[in-house]
Amino acid sequence: MLTRQNVRLTLEGARAILAAAEARAVEMKIPQIIAVVDEGAHLLIFARMDGAKLSSVEVAITKARSAALRRAPTGPTPAGEPTVMNSLGLALASDDRLTPLRGGLPLMVDGQCVGAIGVSGGPEADDVTVAQAGVDALARFAI
């Protein structure tokens, strides 16, 4: 076979993902930056909640892009916590598109990556919790 059918994340889907993540952040009382990208790591939708750290804007987008490009959650390698050399090397080798920081999750439908969500603004564990709310929303609506 020379071609394949690809499921695509729509803007409506990205909005639902973002809304679920934002609702979770509000529930947790943590202002967050939330970015949703497509499977090619191109930004689909973005929100900066009132009071969120401005320094987290690029971090959230990078987390989303990294999760989409790697088709895996962002975070340390299986060997453990990222080292300074690994972190810098990952960023430099990818032209700042990849990050070892937690908070980016791929969006999967039937085993296929349709995009990713990246969240930044709180501790990494909270960023992951908010991102997971977006992933869970996709799972509820995907057919």
N, C-alpha and C positions, 0 to 999 in steps of 0.2 A: 504494500500500500504506500502510495506517495504522499497522501494528505490525510488529515484527521479532522474530526469535528471537535471544536473547542467550545466549552461553556465559557461565557463571558460575564463578568460582573457589570451590572448596569448602574447608572447613577441612582436609580431608585433603590437598588440593593445597597449601594454605598451609603445612602442616606439612612437606611434602616440600621445598618451596622453602626454608623456614627451616633445615631440617636440612642441606641442601646448602651453604647459605651459611655456616652455623656450622662445618661440617666444613672448609671452605676457610679460614675465619678461624683455626681451630685449627692447620691445616697451616702457615699463615703466622705463627703465634705472635703474633697480634694480637687481644686481647680486644675484641669489638665489641658494639655494640647493633644489633639487626636487627629491623625492623618490616615486616610485610606487610599491605597494605590491599587492599580490594576496589576495583572500578571507580569507585565513588563516593567513594573516599578514606576509608572507614571501616575502622578497625583490625580485622584478623582474628586476627593472632597477633604476638607480641612476645617477644623474648628479650634479656636483659642478661647477657652472659657474665661469669663471675667475673673481676674485675679491670678491667672496662670503666669508662671515665670516666662518672661520673654526669651530667656536663654534656652528654653525647651523647644522652641519652634523648630529649628533645624534638627534637633535631636529626635523629635517624634517622626519627622519626615524620613530621616535616615534610618530609624528603626523599621518603619514600614517598608522602605525600599530594600533594606537588607533582608528582611523576612521574605519578601517576594522573590528576590533574586536567588536566595539560597534555598527557597522552598522549605524553610525550617524556622523555628523560633530563634530569635536573637538571644544571645547569652554566651556564657563561657563554653569552651570546648569540653568534650567529655573528660579531658584530663584535669579539669578543675577551673579555678578562677583565672581570668585573663591576666597575663603579665603586661607590663608596660610595652615591652618589645612586640608582643603579639598584637596588642591593641593598636599601636602605631602602624605596624606592618599591615594589618588588615585594612585600616583606613587609607594608608598611602597606596597600597597595591590596587585598591578598588576605586581610586579617585574619590574618596570619602563616601562611597555608596554602601559600605558594609560596616557594621559595628558589633562589638561583643557585649554591648549593654542590653540588659533584659528589657522587654516591653514591646517587642515587635513579634507578631504572630502571623503566620500565613493563613490565608482564607482558602479552604479546600472544599471542593464539591466533587463527589465521586472519585476521590483520589487525585484530582487535578487541581493545581493551584490557579485560582482565579484572581488573586491579589493578596493584599496583606493590610494589617492595621498596625500602626505604631502609636504608642502613647508615652508621653513624658510630662513630668511636672511633680511627681511624688517620688517616694522611694521605689526602687525597681519592682519590689513585690506588689505594690499597689498599682504600678503601671501595668503589670501583667494581668492583674485582676480586672482592671478596666478594659484592657484589650480583649480578654477572654469573654467579657460580656458582649462585645461586638461579634466575636467568633460564634458564640452561642446563638445570637440573633440570626446569623446567616444559616446556621444549622436548622433553625425553626422554619425559615422561609424557603430554603432551597428545595427544589423538586428533583 
